[in-house]
């Protein structure tokens, strides 16, 4: 008995430790690893979530109080994840849908982890005090990120890999990755600050007899029969929340992310407007004051930047979000970023019409983009659009109507759970602040997409709404209706009967934890360590001072370590080798030709519809092969490229280049002229081809 109690205590204490470690995900970086800002964070988060899930599963065997509660939020999230899995299975590249790429790390495999995290948090974090601690922990990480970003603005470097930039990114690797974290954190901090000014002395009420959760009652409850004491509401905490709001808003401006600033303003407006329409209006005044304070802070920063200017480094004067918003007001849809997003949305809509049910598959937006993009987009250069930069467009294009409607339905359930019931003023403030934070994230993602770190913050808020849903059911005495119906459901009853019978067998209770640990170990090794090692090996290919032979050996090691994600690095390595071709000797060139002939062949065999890979393969052959027989093998590849990416500038560039290599100079000039007529401003793609064709004319060739 004592041993069981000791094990239970260890498992229970492990939960907050693991959750705390998970909150550090945005700070994790691994210099020297390829795409280390995304790879390190995703692998770290996956690993901790898997360990957390196993600990939770072991507690489920020992403590019924850790069982998940009925939640429409979790059900809606599960339906969305299921739709994503189905879209991945029937997509055009299932491997990419599951594993994503090194620089994104947002495949279905990762999405399943976020679902598990939401389920665990909603099941084990059950008291208002625990949730306030968790939310404040997230805010502390966000404040630290803002401080690190501030060092990039003001020229202090405490971390070697964090350098000064015009658009600051802290430890995220991209300014747009930092913005959604700041948006959500600022609005949650505003809610906690507003909540701190509501004074209550109410004591907790005993929970309903059929409830077994650790904490019951309304937002004023900190434990059963425990007097209300909000130690978090002191001056120190208010200063902390104000710091998150003030410094977070300033750094958000320095990220230069216009979508983030628009999302913050939208979330600040959602808080009071939604509360006015559906909430307890006794909470309206403090919410108005704090949301107004957020808007006033943004307005003040905008005014300062538009007049005297915010302090920035040299040559960074037009990089702030406020300056870029001013520029956007002047240029409108002529803005390069806006025009690219509009073209991306049009291509995504055309892609939805082509595959309307389950879409192209999660992570496969690039295929739809290449198939349907308009030529004028390439005035901006060689565009690779593997994400729609609009999460709604991304969902409908890659997951079809099934996944897109499941996505919108999930957001509708999140909103419905908040607005369907009125609560005491103190509870209402934080509830609508979190609704505002979710709304701000949704609006911000109309200009961007999910990332591992932003998903972590989003999932915590989703789990909070799921917990709030259960608390609302307790407060309104609905627990005997909705949860009872859930408990009587066929699937749950079947699951419980199966579990009870399985545990009745001798040794089964001991075997299940062993099996869980074995599965955990295999997953950590095959699905977390291996992709990390693959990224590390490829990162070593860019080290200075190593021979070309060693460079190729490191690349080969990377490809073989985790093959499902190797195609991206194969393409990058082939293009990098071409850029350095003039510095290679004959032996190194011969070795490279053999190496990439093999590796690019493997890549195209696995995914013949990848236009970017086809472009790299054709370019490599055209640039390195002199044999007419080998060169002729390019023609079927060019035909395939024209079918899957008919309007890409590189498609026509390579067609014209092949014509020159085959001595058809007039045809090459015709291909170049026809494309430039359709897409003025793309002349730079054809400069080399046209020069070579005209030179051949001068030499009397053709």
C-alpha positions as CSV (number, residue, x, y, z in Angstrom):
1,X,0.0,0.0,0.0
2,X,2.8,2.4,0.9
3,X,4.6,1.6,-2.3
4,X,1.5,2.4,-4.3
5,X,1.1,5.6,-2.5
6,X,4.7,6.5,-3.1
7,X,4.3,5.7,-6.9
8,X,1.1,7.8,-7.0
9,X,2.9,10.7,-5.3
10,X,5.8,10.6,-7.7
11,X,3.5,10.4,-10.7
12,X,1.4,13.3,-9.4
13,X,4.4,15.5,-8.7
14,X,5.7,14.7,-12.2
15,X,2.8,16.4,-13.9
16,X,3.4,20.0,-12.9
17,X,7.2,19.5,-13.5
18,X,6.6,18.2,-17.0
19,X,4.0,20.9,-17.8
20,X,6.5,23.5,-16.5
21,X,9.3,22.1,-18.7
22,X,6.9,22.2,-21.7
23,X,6.2,25.9,-21.2
24,X,9.9,26.5,-21.9
25,X,9.5,25.3,-25.5
26,X,9.8,28.8,-27.1
27,X,13.2,29.3,-25.4
28,X,14.7,26.1,-26.8
29,X,17.3,26.4,-29.6
30,X,20.0,24.1,-30.9
31,X,22.6,26.1,-32.9
32,X,24.3,24.0,-35.6
33,X,21.2,22.0,-36.3
34,X,19.5,22.6,-39.7
35,X,16.3,24.7,-39.2
36,X,17.1,24.6,-35.5
37,X,14.6,27.2,-34.4
38,X,11.7,25.0,-35.5
39,X,13.3,21.5,-35.2
40,X,14.6,22.0,-31.7
41,X,11.3,23.4,-30.4
42,X,9.1,20.7,-32.1
43,X,11.2,17.8,-31.0
44,X,11.5,19.1,-27.4
45,X,7.7,19.7,-27.2
46,X,6.9,16.3,-28.7
47,X,9.2,14.5,-26.3
48,X,7.8,16.2,-23.2
49,X,4.2,15.7,-24.3
50,X,4.8,12.0,-24.9
51,X,6.3,11.6,-21.4
52,X,3.5,13.7,-20.0
53,X,1.0,11.5,-21.8
54,X,2.5,8.3,-20.4
55,X,2.5,9.7,-16.8
56,X,-1.1,10.7,-17.2
57,X,-2.0,7.2,-18.6
58,X,-0.4,5.6,-15.6
59,X,-2.3,7.8,-13.2
60,X,-5.5,6.9,-15.0
61,X,-4.9,3.3,-14.0
62,X,-4.6,4.3,-10.4
63,X,-6.8,7.4,-9.9
64,X,-10.2,7.9,-11.4
65,X,-10.0,11.6,-10.6
66,X,-7.6,12.0,-13.6
67,X,-10.1,10.7,-16.1
68,X,-11.1,13.2,-18.8
69,X,-14.3,15.1,-18.3
70,X,-17.0,15.6,-20.9
71,X,-16.0,18.5,-23.1
72,X,-17.5,19.7,-26.4
73,X,-14.2,21.6,-26.9
74,X,-12.1,18.5,-26.8
75,X,-14.7,16.7,-28.9
76,X,-14.5,19.4,-31.6
77,X,-10.7,19.4,-31.5
78,X,-10.7,15.6,-31.8
79,X,-13.0,15.8,-34.9
80,X,-10.7,18.4,-36.5
81,X,-7.7,16.2,-35.9
82,X,-9.5,13.1,-37.2
83,X,-10.4,15.1,-40.4
84,X,-6.7,16.1,-40.7
85,X,-5.7,12.4,-40.4
86,X,-8.2,11.4,-43.2
87,X,-7.0,14.3,-45.4
88,X,-3.4,13.1,-44.9
89,X,-4.3,9.5,-45.9
90,X,-6.0,10.6,-49.1
91,X,-3.7,13.5,-49.9
92,X,-1.2,13.6,-52.6
93,X,1.9,13.2,-50.3
94,X,0.9,11.3,-47.2
95,X,4.5,11.3,-45.9
96,X,4.8,15.1,-45.9
97,X,1.3,15.4,-44.4
98,X,2.4,13.3,-41.5
99,X,5.9,14.5,-40.9
100,X,5.9,18.0,-42.5
101,X,9.3,19.5,-43.2
102,X,12.2,20.5,-41.0
103,X,11.5,24.2,-41.3
104,X,7.7,23.8,-40.4
105,X,7.4,20.8,-38.1
106,X,3.6,21.0,-38.1
107,X,2.5,17.7,-39.6
108,X,-0.3,15.4,-38.4
109,X,2.1,13.6,-36.1
110,X,2.6,16.9,-34.3
111,X,-1.1,17.7,-34.4
112,X,-1.8,14.5,-32.5
113,X,0.6,15.6,-29.8
114,X,-1.3,18.9,-29.4
115,X,-4.6,17.0,-29.1
116,X,-3.0,14.8,-26.4
117,X,-1.7,17.9,-24.6
118,X,-5.1,19.6,-24.6
119,X,-6.7,16.4,-23.2
120,X,-4.1,16.0,-20.5
121,X,-4.3,19.7,-19.4
122,X,-8.1,19.7,-19.3
123,X,-8.0,16.5,-17.2
124,X,-5.3,17.3,-14.6
125,X,-5.3,21.1,-14.3
126,X,-8.5,21.5,-12.4
127,X,-8.3,24.5,-10.0
128,X,-8.5,28.2,-10.7
129,X,-5.2,28.6,-8.8
130,X,-3.5,26.0,-10.9
131,X,-4.7,27.6,-14.1
132,X,-3.6,31.1,-13.0
133,X,-0.1,29.6,-12.2
134,X,0.1,28.0,-15.6
135,X,-1.1,31.1,-17.5
136,X,1.3,33.3,-15.5
137,X,4.1,30.9,-16.4
138,X,3.3,31.3,-20.0
139,X,3.4,35.1,-19.6
140,X,6.7,34.9,-17.9
141,X,8.2,33.1,-20.9
142,X,6.6,35.6,-23.2
143,X,8.1,38.5,-21.1
144,X,11.5,36.8,-21.3
145,X,11.1,36.5,-25.1
146,X,10.3,40.2,-25.3
147,X,13.4,41.0,-23.2
148,X,15.6,38.9,-25.5
149,X,14.0,40.6,-28.5
150,X,14.7,44.0,-27.0
151,X,18.4,43.2,-26.9
152,X,18.2,42.7,-30.6
153,X,16.9,46.3,-31.0
154,X,19.3,47.9,-28.6
155,X,22.4,46.0,-29.6
156,X,23.1,43.8,-26.5
157,X,23.9,40.2,-27.3
158,X,23.8,37.7,-24.4
159,X,23.2,34.7,-26.6
160,X,25.6,34.2,-29.5
161,X,23.0,32.9,-31.9
162,X,20.6,35.8,-31.2
163,X,21.9,38.7,-33.3
164,X,20.6,42.2,-34.0
165,X,17.9,42.4,-36.6
166,X,15.6,45.0,-38.1
167,X,12.6,42.7,-37.4
168,X,13.3,41.1,-34.0
169,X,12.6,37.4,-33.4
170,X,14.2,36.6,-30.0
171,X,14.7,32.8,-30.0
172,X,12.0,32.1,-32.7
173,X,14.1,32.4,-35.9
174,X,11.4,34.5,-37.6
175,X,9.7,37.7,-36.4
176,X,6.3,36.4,-37.5
177,X,6.8,33.3,-35.2
178,X,7.2,35.6,-32.2
179,X,4.1,37.8,-33.0
180,X,1.3,35.4,-32.2
181,X,2.8,34.5,-28.8
182,X,2.9,38.2,-27.9
183,X,-0.6,38.8,-29.1
184,X,-2.1,36.1,-27.0
185,X,0.1,36.9,-24.0
186,X,-0.7,40.6,-24.0
187,X,-4.5,39.9,-24.0
188,X,-4.3,37.3,-21.3
189,X,-2.2,39.6,-19.2
190,X,-4.8,42.3,-19.7
191,X,-7.5,39.9,-18.5
192,X,-5.6,39.0,-15.4
193,X,-4.9,42.6,-14.7
194,X,-8.5,43.6,-15.0
195,X,-9.6,40.6,-12.9
196,X,-7.3,41.7,-10.1
197,X,-9.4,44.8,-9.4
198,X,-12.5,42.8,-8.6
199,X,-12.6,42.3,-4.9
200,X,-14.4,39.3,-3.4
201,X,-14.6,37.7,0.0
202,X,-16.8,34.8,-0.9
203,X,-15.8,31.4,0.5
204,X,-16.0,28.2,-1.4
205,X,-19.0,26.0,-1.5
206,X,-19.0,22.3,-1.2
207,X,-19.1,20.6,-4.5
208,X,-21.9,18.4,-5.7
209,X,-21.6,15.0,-4.3
210,X,-21.1,13.3,-7.6
211,X,-18.1,15.4,-8.5
212,X,-14.6,14.2,-7.8
213,X,-12.4,16.9,-9.3
214,X,-9.8,18.5,-7.2
215,X,-11.5,21.9,-7.1
216,X,-15.1,22.8,-7.8
217,X,-17.2,25.9,-7.8
218,X,-16.8,29.3,-9.4
219,X,-13.7,31.3,-10.2
220,X,-13.6,32.5,-6.5
221,X,-12.9,29.0,-5.3
222,X,-9.3,27.9,-4.4
223,X,-10.2,24.6,-2.7
224,X,-13.1,22.9,-1.0
225,X,-14.2,24.9,2.1
226,X,-11.1,27.1,1.7
227,X,-11.4,30.9,2.1
228,X,-10.7,32.9,-1.0
229,X,-7.2,34.4,-1.0
230,X,-5.8,35.8,-4.3
231,X,-2.2,36.3,-3.5
232,X,-1.6,36.9,-7.2
233,X,-3.6,40.1,-7.2
234,X,-1.0,42.2,-5.3
235,X,1.1,45.1,-6.6
236,X,3.9,42.9,-7.8
237,X,1.6,40.9,-10.0
238,X,0.0,44.0,-11.5
239,X,3.5,45.3,-12.3
240,X,4.3,42.0,-14.0
241,X,1.1,42.0,-16.1
242,X,1.7,45.7,-17.0
243,X,5.2,44.8,-18.1
244,X,3.9,42.0,-20.3
245,X,1.4,44.4,-21.9
246,X,3.8,47.4,-22.3
247,X,7.0,45.6,-23.4
248,X,5.1,43.0,-25.3
249,X,3.3,45.7,-27.3
250,X,6.6,47.5,-28.0
251,X,8.3,44.3,-29.2
252,X,5.3,43.4,-31.3
253,X,5.8,46.7,-33.1
254,X,9.5,45.9,-33.5
255,X,8.7,42.5,-35.1
256,X,7.3,44.4,-38.0
257,X,4.4,42.0,-38.2
258,X,1.4,43.9,-39.5
259,X,-0.9,40.9,-39.0
260,X,0.1,40.6,-35.4
261,X,-0.7,44.2,-34.7
262,X,-4.1,43.9,-36.4
263,X,-4.7,40.7,-34.5
264,X,-3.9,42.4,-31.2
265,X,-6.3,45.3,-32.0
266,X,-9.0,42.8,-33.0
267,X,-8.6,40.7,-29.8
268,X,-8.7,43.9,-27.7
269,X,-12.0,44.9,-29.4
270,X,-13.4,41.3,-29.1
271,X,-13.1,41.4,-25.3
272,X,-15.5,44.2,-24.4
273,X,-17.8,43.8,-27.5
274,X,-18.5,40.1,-26.8
275,X,-18.9,40.8,-23.1
276,X,-21.4,43.5,-23.9
277,X,-23.4,41.3,-26.1
278,X,-23.4,38.0,-24.2
279,X,-21.6,38.3,-20.8
280,X,-22.1,39.6,-17.3
281,X,-22.0,43.4,-17.8
282,X,-20.8,43.9,-14.2
283,X,-17.4,42.9,-15.6
284,X,-17.6,45.3,-18.5
285,X,-15.9,48.4,-16.9
286,X,-12.6,46.7,-16.0
287,X,-12.5,44.9,-19.3
288,X,-13.2,48.2,-21.1
289,X,-10.4,49.9,-19.2
290,X,-7.8,47.2,-19.9
291,X,-8.7,46.6,-23.5
292,X,-8.7,50.3,-24.0
293,X,-5.3,50.5,-22.3
294,X,-4.0,47.9,-24.8
295,X,-5.4,49.9,-27.8
296,X,-4.1,53.1,-26.3
297,X,-0.6,51.6,-25.9
298,X,-0.7,50.5,-29.6
299,X,-2.0,53.9,-30.6
300,X,0.7,55.7,-28.6
301,X,3.5,53.6,-30.2
302,X,2.0,54.3,-33.6
303,X,1.9,58.0,-33.0
304,X,5.5,58.1,-31.7
305,X,6.8,56.0,-34.6
306,X,4.9,58.2,-37.1
307,X,6.3,61.4,-35.7
308,X,9.6,61.3,-34.0
309,X,10.2,57.6,-34.7
310,X,11.0,54.7,-32.4
311,X,14.7,54.0,-31.7
312,X,15.9,51.6,-34.4
313,X,19.2,50.4,-35.8
314,X,20.7,52.0,-38.9
315,X,18.9,51.1,-42.2
316,X,15.9,49.7,-40.2
317,X,13.7,52.8,-40.3
318,X,10.8,51.2,-42.2
319,X,10.8,47.8,-40.6
320,X,8.5,48.4,-37.6
321,X,4.9,47.2,-37.8
322,X,3.5,50.7,-37.6
323,X,5.7,51.9,-40.4
324,X,4.8,48.9,-42.5
325,X,1.1,49.6,-41.8
326,X,1.5,53.2,-42.9
327,X,3.2,51.9,-46.1
328,X,0.4,49.4,-46.6
329,X,-2.2,52.2,-46.4
330,X,-0.4,54.0,-49.3
331,X,0.3,51.0,-51.5
332,X,-2.8,48.9,-50.9
333,X,-2.9,45.6,-52.9
334,X,0.3,46.7,-54.7
335,X,2.2,45.8,-51.6
336,X,4.3,42.8,-52.5
337,X,3.4,40.9,-49.3
338,X,-0.3,41.6,-49.8
339,X,-0.3,40.7,-53.5
340,X,1.5,37.5,-52.8
341,X,-1.1,36.5,-50.1
342,X,-4.0,37.3,-52.5
343,X,-2.4,35.3,-55.2
344,X,-1.9,32.5,-52.8
345,X,-5.5,32.6,-51.7
346,X,-6.7,32.5,-55.3
347,X,-4.5,29.5,-56.0
348,X,-5.8,27.8,-52.8
349,X,-9.4,28.4,-53.8
350,X,-8.7,26.8,-57.2
351,X,-7.1,24.0,-55.4
352,X,-10.2,23.5,-53.3
353,X,-12.3,23.2,-56.4
354,X,-9.9,20.6,-57.8
355,X,-10.0,18.4,-54.6
356,X,-13.1,19.6,-52.7
357,X,-13.7,16.7,-50.2
358,X,-10.5,16.1,-48.4
359,X,-8.1,18.5,-50.1
360,X,-4.5,18.1,-51.1
361,X,-3.4,16.8,-47.7
362,X,-2.0,18.7,-44.6
363,X,1.2,20.4,-45.4
364,X,0.7,20.0,-49.2
365,X,-0.4,23.6,-50.0
366,X,2.7,24.0,-52.2
367,X,1.4,21.5,-54.7
368,X,-1.9,23.4,-55.1
369,X,0.0,26.7,-55.3
370,X,2.3,25.4,-58.1
371,X,-0.6,24.0,-60.0
372,X,-2.7,27.2,-59.9
373,X,-0.5,30.3,-59.3
374,X,-0.7,33.2,-61.7
375,X,2.5,34.2,-63.5
376,X,2.7,37.8,-62.3
377,X,3.5,36.5,-58.8
378,X,7.1,35.7,-59.9
379,X,8.0,39.3,-60.4
380,X,9.0,39.0,-56.8
381,X,11.5,36.2,-57.6
382,X,11.5,32.4,-57.2
383,X,8.6,32.0,-54.8
384,X,8.1,28.8,-52.8
385,X,4.8,28.9,-51.1
386,X,4.5,25.8,-49.0
387,X,2.0,27.5,-46.7
388,X,-0.9,29.7,-47.6
389,X,-0.1,32.4,-45.1
390,X,-3.8,32.4,-44.2
391,X,-4.8,29.5,-41.9
392,X,-8.4,29.4,-43.2
393,X,-7.2,29.1,-46.8
394,X,-4.6,26.6,-45.7
395,X,-7.3,24.4,-43.9
396,X,-9.7,24.4,-46.8
397,X,-7.1,23.8,-49.5
398,X,-5.2,21.1,-47.7
399,X,-8.1,19.4,-45.9
400,X,-11.0,20.1,-48.2
401,X,-14.5,20.9,-47.1
402,X,-14.4,18.2,-44.4
403,X,-11.3,19.6,-42.7
404,X,-12.1,23.2,-43.4
405,X,-15.6,22.9,-41.8
406,X,-14.2,20.9,-38.9
407,X,-11.7,23.7,-38.4
408,X,-14.4,26.4,-38.4
409,X,-16.6,24.2,-36.3
410,X,-13.9,23.9,-33.7
411,X,-13.6,27.7,-33.5
412,X,-17.4,28.0,-33.3
413,X,-17.5,25.6,-30.3
414,X,-14.7,27.5,-28.6
415,X,-16.8,30.7,-28.9
416,X,-20.1,29.0,-28.0
417,X,-18.7,27.6,-24.8
418,X,-17.7,31.1,-23.7
419,X,-20.8,33.0,-24.6
420,X,-23.5,30.5,-23.8
421,X,-23.5,31.3,-20.1
422,X,-23.0,34.2,-17.8
423,X,-20.6,33.9,-14.8
424,X,-19.7,35.9,-11.8
425,X,-17.8,39.1,-12.7
426,X,-14.4,37.9,-11.7
427,X,-14.7,34.7,-13.7
428,X,-16.2,36.6,-16.6
429,X,-13.3,39.0,-17.1
430,X,-10.7,36.3,-17.6
431,X,-13.0,34.2,-19.7
432,X,-13.6,37.0,-22.2
433,X,-10.0,38.0,-22.1
434,X,-9.0,34.5,-23.2
435,X,-11.8,34.7,-25.9
436,X,-10.1,37.9,-27.0
437,X,-6.7,36.2,-27.0
438,X,-8.1,33.3,-29.1
439,X,-9.8,35.9,-31.4
440,X,-6.6,37.8,-31.8
441,X,-4.8,34.6,-32.7
442,X,-7.4,33.7,-35.3
443,X,-7.2,37.2,-36.9
444,X,-3.4,37.2,-36.8
445,X,-3.5,33.8,-38.6
446,X,-5.5,35.3,-41.4
447,X,-2.1,36.7,-42.4
448,X,0.1,33.7,-41.3
449,X,0.0,30.1,-40.1
450,X,0.5,27.9,-37.1
451,X,4.0,27.2,-35.7
452,X,5.0,24.8,-32.9
453,X,5.5,27.6,-30.3
454,X,2.3,29.4,-31.2
455,X,0.3,26.1,-31.1
456,X,1.6,25.5,-27.6
457,X,0.1,28.8,-26.4
458,X,-3.1,28.2,-28.3
459,X,-3.5,24.7,-26.9
460,X,-3.1,25.9,-23.4
461,X,-5.9,28.5,-24.0
462,X,-8.1,25.8,-25.6
463,X,-7.6,23.5,-22.6
464,X,-8.5,26.4,-20.3
465,X,-11.8,26.8,-22.2
466,X,-12.4,23.1,-21.9
467,X,-11.8,23.4,-18.1
468,X,-14.1,26.5,-18.0
469,X,-16.8,24.5,-19.7
470,X,-16.7,21.9,-17.0
471,X,-16.7,24.5,-14.3
472,X,-19.7,26.2,-15.9
473,X,-21.5,22.9,-15.9
474,X,-20.9,22.5,-12.2
475,X,-22.0,26.0,-11.4
476,X,-25.2,25.7,-13.3
477,X,-25.8,22.2,-12.0
478,X,-25.8,20.7,-15.5
479,X,-23.5,17.8,-14.4
480,X,-26.3,15.4,-14.1
481,X,-27.4,15.9,-17.7
482,X,-24.6,16.4,-20.2
483,X,-21.8,14.4,-18.5
484,X,-24.3,11.6,-17.6
485,X,-25.3,11.3,-21.3
486,X,-21.6,11.2,-22.1
487,X,-21.0,8.5,-19.5
488,X,-23.8,6.4,-20.9
489,X,-22.5,6.6,-24.4
490,X,-21.8,3.3,-26.2
491,X,-18.2,4.1,-27.0
492,X,-17.3,5.2,-23.5
493,X,-19.1,2.3,-21.8
494,X,-17.4,-0.2,-24.2
495,X,-14.0,1.4,-23.4
496,X,-14.6,1.2,-19.7
497,X,-15.8,-2.4,-19.8
498,X,-12.8,-3.4,-21.9
499,X,-10.5,-1.6,-19.5
500,X,-12.1,-3.2,-16.4
501,X,-11.9,-6.7,-17.9
502,X,-8.3,-6.2,-19.1
503,X,-7.1,-5.0,-15.7
504,X,-8.8,-8.0,-14.0
505,X,-6.2,-10.4,-15.5
506,X,-3.3,-11.2,-13.3
507,X,-0.2,-9.2,-14.2
508,X,-2.1,-6.9,-16.7
509,X,-2.0,-3.9,-14.4
510,X,1.8,-4.3,-14.2
511,X,2.1,-5.1,-17.9
512,X,0.4,-2.0,-19.1
513,X,2.9,0.5,-17.6
514,X,5.7,-1.6,-19.0
515,X,4.1,-1.5,-22.4
516,X,3.6,2.3,-22.1
517,X,7.3,2.8,-21.2
518,X,8.4,0.6,-24.2
519,X,6.2,2.5,-26.6
520,X,7.4,5.7,-25.2
521,X,11.0,4.7,-25.6
522,X,10.5,3.6,-29.2
523,X,8.7,6.8,-30.1
524,X,11.4,9.0,-28.5
525,X,14.0,7.1,-30.4
526,X,12.5,6.6,-33.9
527,X,10.2,9.7,-34.1
528,X,12.0,12.3,-32.1
529,X,15.7,11.5,-31.8
530,X,16.1,10.3,-35.4
531,X,14.7,13.4,-37.1
532,X,16.8,15.5,-34.7
533,X,19.9,13.6,-35.6
534,X,19.1,13.9,-39.3
535,X,18.7,17.7,-38.9
536,X,22.0,17.9,-37.0
537,X,23.9,15.9,-39.6
538,X,22.6,18.1,-42.3
539,X,23.5,21.2,-40.3
540,X,27.1,20.0,-40.3
541,X,27.2,20.2,-44.1
542,X,27.4,24.0,-43.8
543,X,30.4,23.9,-41.5
544,X,33.5,25.8,-42.7
545,X,36.8,24.0,-43.3
546,X,35.4,20.5,-44.1
547,X,36.1,18.9,-47.4
548,X,33.5,18.4,-50.1
549,X,33.7,14.6,-49.6
550,X,32.9,15.0,-45.9
551,X,30.1,17.4,-46.8
552,X,28.5,14.8,-49.0
553,X,29.0,12.1,-46.4
554,X,27.2,14.2,-43.7
555,X,24.3,14.8,-46.2
556,X,24.1,11.1,-46.9
557,X,24.0,10.4,-43.2
558,X,21.2,12.9,-42.8
559,X,19.1,11.4,-45.6
560,X,19.5,7.9,-44.2
561,X,18.8,8.8,-40.6
562,X,15.2,9.9,-41.2
563,X,14.2,9.2,-44.8
564,X,10.6,10.6,-44.6
565,X,11.9,14.1,-44.3
566,X,15.0,13.9,-46.5
567,X,13.6,15.4,-49.7
568,X,13.7,18.9,-48.5
569,X,17.4,18.6,-47.6
570,X,18.2,16.8,-50.8
571,X,16.9,19.7,-52.8
572,X,18.7,22.3,-50.7
573,X,22.0,20.4,-50.9
574,X,21.8,20.0,-54.7
575,X,21.2,23.7,-55.2
576,X,24.0,24.6,-52.7
577,X,26.4,22.3,-54.6
578,X,25.5,24.1,-57.9
579,X,26.2,27.5,-56.4
580,X,29.7,26.2,-55.5
581,X,30.3,24.3,-58.7
582,X,32.9,26.6,-60.0
583,X,35.1,26.0,-56.9
584,X,35.0,22.2,-57.2
585,X,37.7,20.2,-58.9
586,X,37.1,17.5,-61.5
587,X,37.0,14.6,-59.0
588,X,34.6,16.5,-56.7
589,X,32.4,17.3,-59.6
590,X,32.3,13.7,-60.7
591,X,31.5,12.6,-57.2
592,X,28.7,15.2,-56.9
593,X,27.2,14.2,-60.2
594,X,27.0,10.5,-59.1
595,X,25.8,11.5,-55.6
596,X,22.9,13.7,-56.8
597,X,22.0,11.5,-59.7
598,X,21.2,8.9,-57.1
599,X,19.6,11.0,-54.4
600,X,17.5,13.2,-56.7
601,X,16.3,10.0,-58.5
602,X,15.2,8.7,-55.1
603,X,13.4,11.9,-54.3
604,X,11.5,12.0,-57.6
605,X,10.7,8.4,-57.3
606,X,9.1,9.0,-53.9
607,X,7.3,12.2,-54.9
608,X,7.1,12.9,-58.7
609,X,4.6,15.8,-58.2
610,X,7.0,18.0,-56.2
611,X,7.7,20.9,-58.6
612,X,10.5,22.3,-56.5
613,X,12.3,19.0,-56.5
614,X,11.8,18.6,-60.3
615,X,13.2,22.1,-60.8
616,X,16.3,21.3,-58.7
617,X,16.8,18.0,-60.6
618,X,16.4,19.5,-64.0
619,X,18.6,22.5,-63.2
620,X,21.3,20.1,-61.8
621,X,21.3,18.0,-65.0
622,X,21.3,21.0,-67.3
623,X,24.1,22.7,-65.4
624,X,26.4,19.7,-65.0
625,X,25.9,17.1,-67.8
626,X,27.4,17.5,-71.2
627,X,26.2,14.2,-72.6
628,X,23.4,14.5,-75.2
629,X,22.0,11.2,-74.1
630,X,21.7,12.1,-70.5
631,X,20.5,15.6,-71.4
632,X,17.6,14.0,-73.4
633,X,16.3,12.4,-70.2
634,X,15.3,15.9,-69.1
635,X,12.5,16.2,-71.6
636,X,10.1,13.9,-69.8
637,X,10.9,15.7,-66.6
638,X,10.2,19.0,-68.2
639,X,6.8,17.7,-69.5
640,X,6.0,16.6,-66.0
641,X,7.0,19.9,-64.6
642,X,4.8,21.8,-67.1
643,X,1.8,19.6,-66.1
644,X,2.2,20.3,-62.3
645,X,3.5,23.8,-62.4
646,X,2.5,25.3,-65.8
647,X,2.8,29.0,-64.7
648,X,6.0,28.9,-62.6
649,X,8.7,31.1,-64.1
650,X,11.3,28.4,-63.5
651,X,9.3,26.0,-65.6
652,X,9.6,28.3,-68.6
653,X,13.1,29.2,-67.7
654,X,14.1,25.6,-67.8
655,X,12.2,24.9,-71.0
656,X,14.1,27.8,-72.7
657,X,17.4,26.6,-71.2
658,X,16.8,23.1,-72.6
659,X,16.0,24.6,-76.0
660,X,19.4,26.4,-76.0
661,X,21.2,23.2,-74.9
662,X,19.6,21.4,-77.8
663,X,20.6,24.1,-80.3
664,X,17.0,25.5,-80.7
665,X,17.9,29.1,-79.9
666,X,14.9,30.7,-81.7
667,X,12.5,28.5,-79.7
668,X,14.3,29.5,-76.5
669,X,13.8,33.2,-77.3
670,X,10.2,32.6,-78.1
671,X,9.5,30.8,-74.8
672,X,11.2,33.6,-72.9
673,X,9.3,36.3,-74.8
674,X,5.9,34.6,-74.4
675,X,6.3,34.2,-70.7
676,X,7.5,37.8,-70.2
677,X,4.5,39.0,-72.1
678,X,2.2,37.2,-69.6
679,X,4.2,38.3,-66.6
680,X,6.1,41.6,-67.2
681,X,8.9,42.2,-64.7
682,X,10.2,38.6,-64.8
683,X,13.0,39.4,-67.3
684,X,15.7,38.5,-64.8
685,X,14.7,34.8,-65.0
686,X,15.6,34.7,-68.7
687,X,18.7,36.9,-68.8
688,X,21.2,34.1,-69.0
689,X,19.1,32.0,-71.5
690,X,18.6,35.0,-73.8
691,X,22.2,35.9,-73.7
692,X,23.3,32.4,-74.5
693,X,20.8,32.1,-77.4
694,X,21.9,35.4,-78.9
695,X,25.5,34.4,-78.6
696,X,24.8,31.2,-80.5
697,X,23.1,33.3,-83.2
698,X,26.2,35.4,-83.5
699,X,28.3,32.3,-83.8
700,X,26.1,31.1,-86.6
701,X,24.5,28.3,-84.6
702,X,20.9,27.2,-84.8
